[in-house]
Amino acid sequence: MNTIIRILIIDDHPLFRKGVGQIISDEPNFEVVGEAASGLDGIELAQQLNPDLVLLDLNMKGIDGLETLRRLKQMDLKSRYVVLTVSDAEEDLLEALKSGADGYLLKDMEPEDLRSNLVKAALGVTVLQDSLTEVLKKALIEPDTRTTASDVSLTDRETEILDCLAEGMNNKNIARKLGISDTTVKVHIKNILRKLNLTSRLEAAVWRHQNR
């Protein structure tokens, strides 16, 4: 990766903002372009800066991280959004994914792991704390709320794309592998999520691992 990844940090703890900013700055391809102490300030800064990545906490005074995320997703930005929090609760994880998060990481992770996950997120890969994978799997295989393989009628192309999602590939790489356009990939992913009754690429990837 040769381009600089511009990052906005939204967190109401100044010491944490400073600390994570330092960790990020140790990666030469990252630049922290802004910090916000509240969701509303973060939304305003995001509009001004249009960063590549937004890191945001869940528990903040005023509007919380989930509401901040929902409002950011309604804006015409090309940013990717990674939740960085202390909460490993299943409901927080699922709500973040349903609200459009591109990743969910915990604040106690090692600095080098944080940097490597943010590199992946910047490249279009959805990132998830390893310790939360089982939490998500459990939530996705509840029989009364989730679609099973026998309920779904995916086309061959949709199945190919679902396999690519399960491998963590981004839209550009999927398009290159299958010889189709990025736009076509997006349309197929939208149809896949609708058929599976899911709301995010990460949920679809885990679903595929559970239903091979």
N, C-alpha and C positions, 0 to 999 in steps of 0.2 A: 504494500500500500504506500503510494508516494504522495497522495494528497493529504492536506491537513484536515482533520476531523474537528469541527467546531462544536463545543459542548456547553450547554447551559445547565447549571445546578440549581434545583429548587428544593430548599430544606430550611426549616426554621431554627436550626442549631448552627450558630456561626462557627463554632470550633469544628464541627463536622464538615461544614462547607470548606473550611480552610484545609482540613486534613485530606479530604478526598480530592480537593483541587491539586494538592501537592502530589498525591499518588498518581493522578491522571497526568500531571505535567512531566512525570518521569518517563512517559511514553512520548517519544519525539513527534509522533504523528497526531498527537492530541493538543488542542488549545482550548482552555477554558475561557470562553468569550463573555460569560456573564454569570452572576449569582443572584438569587432572589430568596428572601426570607419568608415569603408567603406565596400562596397559590395565585392570588390576584396580581402581585408584582411579577411572578413568573410568567403569567399569561401575557402581560404587557411587554415584558422583555423578549419573549418568544416572537411576538409580532414584529418587534423592531429588528431582532437579530437573525431570525429564521435559521436557527442552529441545525447542525446535522443530527446531533443527539441531545435529548433532554433527560437528565437524571432527576427523579423526583421522589420525595418521601411520601408515605401514606398519611402519617399522623402529623398534621400541622394545624396551627390555630387559624381561625377563619374558615375558608373552604378547604376541605381535606384533599389529600392527594388524588383520590378517585374522582372527585368532582373536577379538580384541576385538569386531570387527564381527559375527562369527557369533554370539557370545554376546549382544550387544545386540539383534540381530534376533530372538532367541528370547524376548525380554522383551516385555511388553505395553505398549509405548511408541508414541506417535504421531510420534516423531522421524524426521527424514530424515538420512541419513548421507552425508557427503561426504569422500572420502579426499583429503588434501592432503599430497603427498609429493615426494621428489626423483626417484623411480623412474619412468622412462618405458619400462620393460621390458614386453613384451607379456604375459608370464606373470603379472606383478603386476596389470596392468590387467584381464585376463580373470578372475583369481581374485577380485579385488575385486568385479567385476560379478556373478560367480556367487555370491558371499557376500552379495549384497544391497545393494551400495553404490548410492546415488542420484546419485553424481557422482564424478569422478576428475580432480583438478586438480594441477598441478605448483607447487612452492614458488617457482619463479623467475618466475611470472607477475606482470604489473604490478598494483599495488594496486587501480586502478580496475576492472581486469578481474576481479580476485578478488571485489570487492564486487558487481559486476553479475552474476557467476555465482551468488553466494550468494543474491542477490535472486531469481533464477530458480529456484534449488533450493528456496527457501522457498515459492515459489508452486506447487511440484509438478513442475517441469520437470527432467528428468535432464540434468545438465551434464557436459561432457567437454572437456578441454583440446584446442584446435584441432589442435595438432601430433600428437595421438594418434588422430585420426579415421582416418587411413590405416592405422595399426597395427591398429585394431579391424576395419576393412573387410577387410584382408588375412586376419585370423584367422577372419572369418566366412564367407569364400568358399572355404575349403579344401574340396575336393570330397569328401574321405573322411570328414569329420567333421560337415558341415553339410547341412541339408535344402535342396534346390533348389525353385524355384517349381513345377516339374512334379510334385514329390512331395507337394504340400500340397493339401488340399481344404478351403479356408476358405469359410464362409458369406458371403453378401453383407454381413451386419452385421459379421462379423469383419473383412472387408476394409475396411469403412468405418472401423472403430476402428483398424486397423493404419495406415491413411492418416493418421489423427489423431495417432497415436503418432509417425509419421515427421515430423510438423509440430511435434513437441515439446509437444503439448497435455497438460494434466493431466486427471485423471478428471472433475473438476467441469465443466471446459469441454467435454470430450467428451460428457458427459451432457446438457449444455445444448444443444449443437449438434445432437445426434441425438434429443433429446426422450425420453431414458430416464433411469433412476435411476443414481446412483453405484454402487450395489451391482451392478446389471446390467452396468455397464462393467467392474467388477472381475472378474466371472465370465467375461465374454468375453475379457478380457486373459489370464486364467489358461488358458483353452482355447487361445488363440492361441499362447502360449508352449509349451504341451504339444505342439501340432501341429507347431510349427517346431523343436522340440527345443532351445529357448533358455531362458535363465534370468532375463532382465531386460528391462525396457521398452526400454532403450537398445539392446540387441542386436536386438530386434524392429524398432526404428526403422531401424537400419542395414541390416538384412536387407531391409526394404521398399524402401529406396533402391537396393539392388543387384538387386531382382527386380521392377521395375515393367514 
